[in-house]
Amino acid sequence: MTRAGVQTGVQPAPKGPIRVLFVSHDTAMFGAQRTLLTLIAAIDRNAISPILVVPHDGPLGYAAAELDIPVFVRKQVPWVDVLDGSFRGNRLRHLYRFLRTLHTRCRALEELIADHGVELVYTNTVTGIEGAIAALRTRKPHVWHIHECILSNGDFMPLLPYRLLCAAVGFLSRSIIFCSRTAARDYPALSGKASIVHNGLPGSPLRNRRAARSGAERELGIEVGSKIVAVVGALNPYKDHLTFLAAVERVARRVEKAIFLIVGPGSELCTQTIRRRIADLGLDSQVRLLGWRDDIQDLLAAIDVLVISSRQESFGLTAIEALAMETPVVATRCGGPEEVLEDGVTGLLVPVKDPLALAEAIERLLLDPKLARRLGESGRNHVSEHFGADRYVHGVQRIILDTAASKGKS
């Protein structure tokens, strides 16, 4: 086994648990990949024996290998643009690239299916189709777990027309899982095969918020007694950091010693756009771009407010993570967060693209510590009850087992 957990030898098919091939379009630890890791880490090995396929070495593969899960690297080419705009203006060129090696890519997965006695294939996001085609060609049932909204999110662009993409997903899948009602509404044609299982994460012990704050202040050079507000996630257009910055301009004028953190990786284009907007608003001393961090839970425990300013979210995993640390959340009514937060009870919800409303909600929490503490505490209880890993894993596992046992064809 290499560091990525890649295995080259053929292993006999298990006699007891069904062997499931989990196909991930990426190995970076964003929301879909993190929930996939939660699933395969906690899945009942007496019922399901997982194998993971990733397109290249990276954190997801390394973490799975440490769990003694076989990991294989096989090339994939997306059929849905993953937010970098690369398909725009070049759709035909990308379609040609996609089709040119499609047979070879699918054939590589078919060989894994045959060599390792795979009985079901599970594709983790809508952005890749190789696993679904390989399942069809080897007559194995296929489960498609969709985390992305395409119809209501202009930042995602499929190579194929939307209706044709939905038809392909439905034809190639025996069962379809959506991470939220919001995501399911984007694919009404697939409702006959659809189930909704809200994402979940393992329960985290409550951090010492005072210690986490002191550590963040020392590391980032933040003055003691400052108010810290953060937005966490990839720097992509649909996250709408520009509306966040417009709100920040107002909050910075009204709340003393307020510091704002933008946490997450992004393309050079998005990063530079955000940097220019920070400079134009005169916020260079108050807004910090931190890039991606591995200590997200500690950071979420250290801040006063987490903000989700997105135009659209299929779920909103960072809201769960923040509330697990008793950190209050302000989110736009962008879909997924509305299924996680109850306005005024477990968080605050504001309209999309409304910097004034966003600023007022942030100020409200910064200036009313009792309200912030109440929302954080009730939010943690709500997350523990409704968005724990056990509930999530049980829901997905049940669908996998029911699908494997069904006699119908996709």
C-alpha positions as CSV (number, residue, x, y, z in Angstrom):
1,M,0.0,0.0,0.0
2,T,1.3,3.4,-0.9
3,R,0.8,6.5,1.2
4,A,-2.5,7.1,-0.6
5,G,-3.6,3.6,0.3
6,V,-3.5,2.5,-3.4
7,Q,-3.6,-1.3,-3.7
8,T,-2.6,-3.3,-6.7
9,G,-3.3,-6.9,-5.8
10,V,-6.7,-8.6,-6.3
11,Q,-8.5,-9.4,-3.2
12,P,-11.2,-12.1,-2.8
13,A,-14.8,-11.0,-2.5
14,P,-16.1,-11.1,1.1
15,K,-18.6,-13.8,2.0
16,G,-20.6,-11.8,4.5
17,P,-20.9,-8.0,4.0
18,I,-21.7,-6.7,0.5
19,R,-18.7,-5.0,-1.2
20,V,-19.5,-1.4,-2.2
21,L,-17.4,0.8,-4.5
22,F,-17.6,4.4,-3.3
23,V,-16.6,6.9,-6.1
24,S,-15.5,10.4,-5.1
25,H,-15.0,13.1,-7.7
26,D,-12.3,14.8,-5.5
27,T,-10.0,14.1,-2.6
28,A,-9.9,17.5,-1.0
29,M,-11.8,17.7,2.3
30,F,-14.8,19.9,1.4
31,G,-18.4,19.1,2.5
32,A,-19.3,16.2,0.2
33,Q,-16.0,14.5,0.8
34,R,-16.1,15.0,4.6
35,T,-19.5,13.5,4.8
36,L,-18.4,10.6,2.7
37,L,-15.5,10.0,5.1
38,T,-18.0,10.2,8.0
39,L,-20.0,7.5,6.2
40,I,-17.3,5.0,5.4
41,A,-15.6,5.5,8.7
42,A,-18.8,4.6,10.7
43,I,-20.5,2.2,8.3
44,D,-21.3,-1.2,9.7
45,R,-18.5,-3.4,8.4
46,N,-20.5,-6.5,9.1
47,A,-23.0,-5.3,6.5
48,I,-21.0,-3.3,4.1
49,S,-17.3,-3.6,3.1
50,P,-16.3,-0.3,1.5
51,I,-13.8,0.4,-1.3
52,L,-12.9,4.0,-2.2
53,V,-12.0,5.4,-5.6
54,V,-10.5,8.9,-5.9
55,P,-9.2,10.7,-9.0
56,H,-5.8,11.5,-7.4
57,D,-3.9,11.3,-4.1
58,G,-5.0,13.6,-1.4
59,P,-6.5,14.0,2.1
60,L,-9.6,11.9,1.6
61,G,-7.7,8.9,0.3
62,Y,-5.1,9.2,3.1
63,A,-7.8,9.3,5.8
64,A,-9.6,6.3,4.3
65,A,-6.4,4.3,4.1
66,E,-5.8,4.9,7.8
67,L,-9.2,3.3,8.4
68,D,-8.0,0.2,6.5
69,I,-10.3,0.9,3.6
70,P,-8.8,-0.1,0.2
71,V,-8.2,3.1,-1.8
72,F,-7.6,3.2,-5.6
73,V,-6.7,6.1,-7.8
74,R,-8.5,6.2,-11.1
75,K,-8.8,9.1,-13.5
76,Q,-12.1,11.0,-13.7
77,V,-13.2,13.9,-15.8
78,P,-16.2,16.0,-14.6
79,W,-19.4,16.3,-16.6
80,V,-20.4,19.2,-14.4
81,D,-18.3,22.3,-14.0
82,V,-17.1,22.5,-10.4
83,L,-17.3,26.3,-10.0
84,D,-14.1,27.3,-11.8
85,G,-15.9,28.5,-14.9
86,S,-13.7,26.3,-17.2
87,F,-16.6,25.0,-19.3
88,R,-17.9,28.5,-20.1
89,G,-17.0,29.4,-23.7
90,N,-15.2,26.0,-24.1
91,R,-18.1,23.6,-23.8
92,L,-17.4,21.7,-27.0
93,R,-13.7,21.3,-26.2
94,H,-14.5,20.0,-22.8
95,L,-17.2,17.7,-24.2
96,Y,-14.7,16.3,-26.6
97,R,-12.1,15.8,-23.8
98,F,-14.8,14.1,-21.6
99,L,-16.0,11.8,-24.4
100,R,-12.5,10.9,-25.8
101,T,-11.4,8.9,-22.7
102,L,-14.8,8.0,-21.2
103,H,-14.6,4.4,-22.3
104,T,-11.1,4.0,-20.8
105,R,-12.1,5.7,-17.5
106,C,-15.2,3.5,-17.1
107,R,-13.3,0.4,-18.1
108,A,-10.8,1.0,-15.3
109,L,-13.7,1.0,-12.8
110,E,-15.2,-2.1,-14.4
111,E,-12.0,-3.9,-13.8
112,L,-12.1,-3.0,-10.1
113,I,-15.7,-4.1,-9.9
114,A,-14.8,-7.5,-11.3
115,D,-11.5,-8.0,-9.5
116,H,-12.9,-7.1,-6.1
117,G,-16.3,-8.7,-6.2
118,V,-18.1,-5.3,-6.0
119,E,-21.9,-5.7,-5.6
120,L,-23.0,-2.1,-5.7
121,V,-21.5,1.2,-6.9
122,Y,-22.1,4.5,-5.0
123,T,-21.3,7.9,-6.6
124,N,-20.9,10.6,-4.1
125,T,-21.7,13.8,-6.1
126,V,-23.5,14.7,-9.3
127,T,-20.2,16.0,-10.9
128,G,-18.9,12.6,-12.0
129,I,-20.6,9.9,-14.1
130,E,-17.9,7.2,-14.5
131,G,-19.1,5.1,-11.6
132,A,-22.7,5.1,-12.8
133,I,-21.7,3.9,-16.3
134,A,-19.4,1.2,-15.0
135,A,-22.2,0.0,-12.8
136,L,-24.6,-0.2,-15.8
137,R,-22.0,-2.1,-17.9
138,T,-21.3,-4.6,-15.2
139,R,-25.0,-5.0,-14.2
140,K,-24.5,-3.7,-10.7
141,P,-27.0,-1.5,-8.8
142,H,-26.0,2.1,-8.5
143,V,-26.8,4.7,-5.8
144,W,-26.3,8.3,-6.7
145,H,-25.8,10.7,-3.7
146,I,-26.4,14.3,-4.9
147,H,-25.1,17.2,-2.9
148,E,-25.3,20.0,-5.5
149,C,-28.1,22.2,-6.8
150,I,-27.7,22.8,-10.5
151,L,-30.9,24.3,-11.7
152,S,-31.0,27.0,-9.0
153,N,-27.3,27.7,-8.9
154,G,-25.8,29.4,-12.0
155,D,-22.3,28.8,-10.8
156,F,-22.6,25.0,-11.6
157,M,-22.7,24.2,-15.3
158,P,-23.2,20.7,-16.7
159,L,-21.7,19.7,-20.1
160,L,-25.1,18.3,-21.1
161,P,-28.5,20.2,-21.0
162,Y,-30.1,20.0,-17.6
163,R,-33.0,17.8,-18.7
164,L,-30.7,15.3,-20.4
165,L,-28.4,15.3,-17.3
166,C,-31.5,14.4,-15.1
167,A,-32.6,11.7,-17.5
168,A,-29.1,10.2,-17.4
169,V,-29.0,10.3,-13.6
170,G,-32.4,8.6,-13.3
171,F,-31.6,6.0,-15.9
172,L,-28.3,5.0,-14.4
173,S,-29.5,4.9,-10.7
174,R,-31.6,2.5,-8.8
175,S,-31.7,4.9,-5.9
176,I,-30.9,8.6,-5.5
177,I,-30.1,10.3,-2.2
178,F,-30.3,14.0,-1.7
179,C,-28.6,15.9,1.2
180,S,-31.6,18.1,1.7
181,R,-35.1,19.0,0.6
182,T,-33.5,22.0,-1.1
183,A,-31.4,19.8,-3.3
184,A,-34.2,17.4,-4.1
185,R,-36.4,20.3,-5.3
186,D,-33.8,21.0,-8.0
187,Y,-34.4,17.6,-9.6
188,P,-38.2,17.1,-9.6
189,A,-37.9,14.5,-12.4
190,L,-36.0,12.2,-10.1
191,S,-38.5,12.2,-7.2
192,G,-39.6,8.6,-7.9
193,K,-36.2,7.2,-6.9
194,A,-35.3,9.9,-4.4
195,S,-34.7,9.8,-0.6
196,I,-33.6,12.7,1.6
197,V,-30.9,12.1,4.2
198,H,-29.6,15.2,5.9
199,N,-25.8,15.4,6.2
200,G,-24.3,14.7,9.6
201,L,-20.9,14.9,11.2
202,P,-19.4,13.0,14.2
203,G,-20.2,14.7,17.5
204,S,-17.3,16.9,18.7
205,P,-16.5,17.6,22.3
206,L,-17.3,21.1,23.2
207,R,-14.0,23.1,23.0
208,N,-13.0,25.5,25.8
209,R,-14.1,28.6,24.0
210,R,-12.0,30.9,26.2
211,A,-8.8,28.9,25.5
212,A,-9.6,28.7,21.7
213,R,-10.1,32.5,21.7
214,S,-6.8,33.1,23.4
215,G,-5.0,30.8,21.0
216,A,-6.5,32.5,17.9
217,E,-5.7,36.0,19.3
218,R,-2.1,35.0,19.8
219,E,-1.7,33.3,16.4
220,L,-3.4,36.0,14.4
221,G,-2.3,39.0,16.4
222,I,-5.8,40.0,17.3
223,E,-6.2,42.5,20.1
224,V,-7.7,41.0,23.3
225,G,-11.3,41.9,23.6
226,S,-12.0,42.1,19.9
227,K,-15.2,40.8,18.3
228,I,-14.4,38.1,15.7
229,V,-16.8,37.3,12.8
230,A,-15.9,34.7,10.2
231,V,-17.2,33.3,7.0
232,V,-15.8,29.8,6.2
233,G,-15.9,28.0,2.8
234,A,-14.4,28.0,-0.6
235,L,-14.0,31.3,-2.3
236,N,-16.6,30.9,-5.0
237,P,-19.1,33.3,-6.5
238,Y,-22.2,31.5,-5.0
239,K,-20.8,32.1,-1.5
240,D,-21.3,35.8,-2.1
241,H,-18.4,37.2,-0.2
242,L,-19.1,40.6,-1.7
243,T,-22.4,40.9,0.1
244,F,-20.6,39.8,3.3
245,L,-18.0,42.6,2.8
246,A,-20.8,45.1,2.2
247,A,-22.2,44.1,5.5
248,V,-18.8,44.2,7.1
249,E,-18.4,47.9,6.1
250,R,-21.4,48.8,8.1
251,V,-20.6,46.6,11.1
252,A,-17.0,47.9,11.3
253,R,-18.4,51.4,11.6
254,R,-20.8,50.5,14.4
255,V,-19.0,47.9,16.5
256,E,-15.7,48.8,18.1
257,K,-12.7,46.4,17.7
258,A,-14.5,44.1,15.2
259,I,-12.3,41.8,13.2
260,F,-13.5,39.8,10.2
261,L,-12.0,36.5,8.9
262,I,-12.5,35.0,5.5
263,V,-11.5,31.3,5.7
264,G,-11.1,29.0,2.7
265,P,-9.3,28.3,-0.5
266,G,-10.2,29.8,-3.9
267,S,-9.1,30.4,-7.4
268,E,-6.7,33.3,-8.1
269,L,-9.6,35.2,-9.8
270,C,-12.0,34.9,-6.9
271,T,-9.3,35.7,-4.4
272,Q,-8.1,38.8,-6.2
273,T,-11.7,40.0,-6.6
274,I,-12.3,39.8,-2.9
275,R,-8.9,41.5,-2.1
276,R,-9.8,44.4,-4.4
277,R,-13.2,44.8,-2.8
278,I,-11.6,44.8,0.7
279,A,-9.2,47.6,-0.5
280,D,-12.0,49.6,-2.2
281,L,-14.0,49.6,1.1
282,G,-11.0,50.6,3.2
283,L,-11.2,47.4,5.2
284,D,-7.6,46.2,4.9
285,S,-6.9,46.5,8.7
286,Q,-10.1,44.7,9.7
287,V,-10.6,41.9,7.2
288,R,-8.1,38.9,6.9
289,L,-8.0,36.2,4.3
290,L,-6.7,33.1,6.0
291,G,-6.9,30.5,3.2
292,W,-7.7,27.0,4.2
293,R,-7.0,25.7,7.7
294,D,-6.9,22.3,9.3
295,D,-8.1,23.6,12.7
296,I,-11.6,24.7,11.7
297,Q,-13.2,23.4,14.9
298,D,-10.8,25.3,17.1
299,L,-11.4,28.4,14.9
300,L,-15.2,28.1,15.1
301,A,-14.9,27.8,18.9
302,A,-12.8,31.0,19.0
303,I,-15.1,33.3,17.0
304,D,-18.2,35.2,18.1
305,V,-20.3,34.7,15.0
306,L,-20.2,32.5,11.9
307,V,-21.8,34.0,8.8
308,I,-23.1,32.2,5.8
309,S,-23.7,34.8,3.1
310,S,-24.3,32.5,0.2
311,R,-26.7,33.0,-2.7
312,Q,-27.5,29.3,-2.7
313,E,-26.5,26.3,-0.5
314,S,-27.7,22.8,-0.8
315,F,-27.1,22.2,2.9
316,G,-24.7,24.3,5.0
317,L,-22.2,22.0,6.8
318,T,-20.4,24.9,8.4
319,A,-23.5,25.8,10.3
320,I,-23.6,22.4,12.0
321,E,-19.9,22.7,12.8
322,A,-20.3,26.1,14.3
323,L,-23.3,25.2,16.4
324,A,-21.5,22.1,17.7
325,M,-19.1,24.6,19.2
326,E,-22.0,26.8,20.5
327,T,-21.0,29.5,18.1
328,P,-24.1,31.4,16.9
329,V,-24.8,31.5,13.1
330,V,-26.2,34.2,10.8
331,A,-27.2,32.7,7.4
332,T,-29.0,33.9,4.4
333,R,-32.2,32.2,3.3
334,C,-30.3,30.4,0.6
335,G,-31.9,26.9,0.9
336,G,-30.0,24.4,3.0
337,P,-29.3,26.6,6.1
338,E,-33.1,27.0,6.4
339,E,-33.3,23.3,7.1
340,V,-30.6,23.5,9.7
341,L,-31.6,26.8,11.5
342,E,-34.8,28.0,13.0
343,D,-34.8,31.8,13.0
344,G,-34.5,33.3,16.4
345,V,-34.2,29.9,18.1
346,T,-31.1,28.2,16.7
347,G,-29.7,31.0,14.6
348,L,-30.7,34.1,12.6
349,L,-31.8,34.0,9.0
350,V,-31.8,37.0,6.6
351,P,-32.7,37.5,2.9
352,V,-30.2,36.7,0.2
353,K,-28.1,39.6,-1.1
354,D,-29.2,42.0,1.5
355,P,-26.1,43.5,3.2
356,L,-28.1,45.7,5.5
357,A,-30.1,42.9,6.9
358,L,-27.0,40.8,7.2
359,A,-25.2,43.6,9.0
360,E,-28.0,44.1,11.4
361,A,-28.1,40.4,12.4
362,I,-24.3,40.4,12.9
363,E,-24.5,43.5,15.1
364,R,-27.4,42.1,17.0
365,L,-25.3,39.1,18.1
366,L,-22.1,41.0,18.7
367,L,-23.9,43.5,21.0
368,D,-26.2,41.1,22.8
369,P,-24.0,38.3,24.3
370,K,-26.9,36.7,26.1
371,L,-28.8,36.2,22.8
372,A,-25.6,34.9,21.2
373,R,-25.1,32.4,24.0
374,R,-28.7,31.3,24.0
375,L,-28.7,30.7,20.2
376,G,-25.4,28.8,20.4
377,E,-26.5,26.5,23.2
378,S,-29.9,25.7,21.7
379,G,-28.1,25.3,18.3
380,R,-25.7,22.7,19.7
381,N,-28.6,20.7,21.2
382,H,-30.5,20.9,17.9
383,V,-27.4,19.7,15.9
384,S,-26.8,16.8,18.4
385,E,-30.4,15.6,18.0
386,H,-31.0,16.0,14.3
387,F,-27.6,16.1,12.5
388,G,-25.4,13.6,14.2
389,A,-23.3,11.0,12.3
390,D,-25.3,8.1,13.6
391,R,-28.6,9.3,12.1
392,Y,-26.8,10.2,8.8
393,V,-24.9,6.9,8.5
394,H,-27.9,4.8,9.4
395,G,-30.0,6.6,6.8
396,V,-27.6,6.1,3.9
397,Q,-26.6,2.6,4.9
398,R,-30.3,1.5,4.9
399,I,-30.7,2.8,1.4
400,I,-27.6,1.0,0.2
401,L,-28.7,-2.3,1.7
402,D,-32.2,-1.9,0.4
403,T,-30.9,-1.1,-3.1
404,A,-28.6,-4.0,-3.1
405,A,-31.4,-6.3,-2.0
406,S,-33.9,-5.0,-4.6
407,K,-34.6,-7.1,-7.6
408,G,-35.5,-4.3,-10.0
409,K,-33.1,-2.8,-12.5
410,S,-32.1,0.8,-12.6
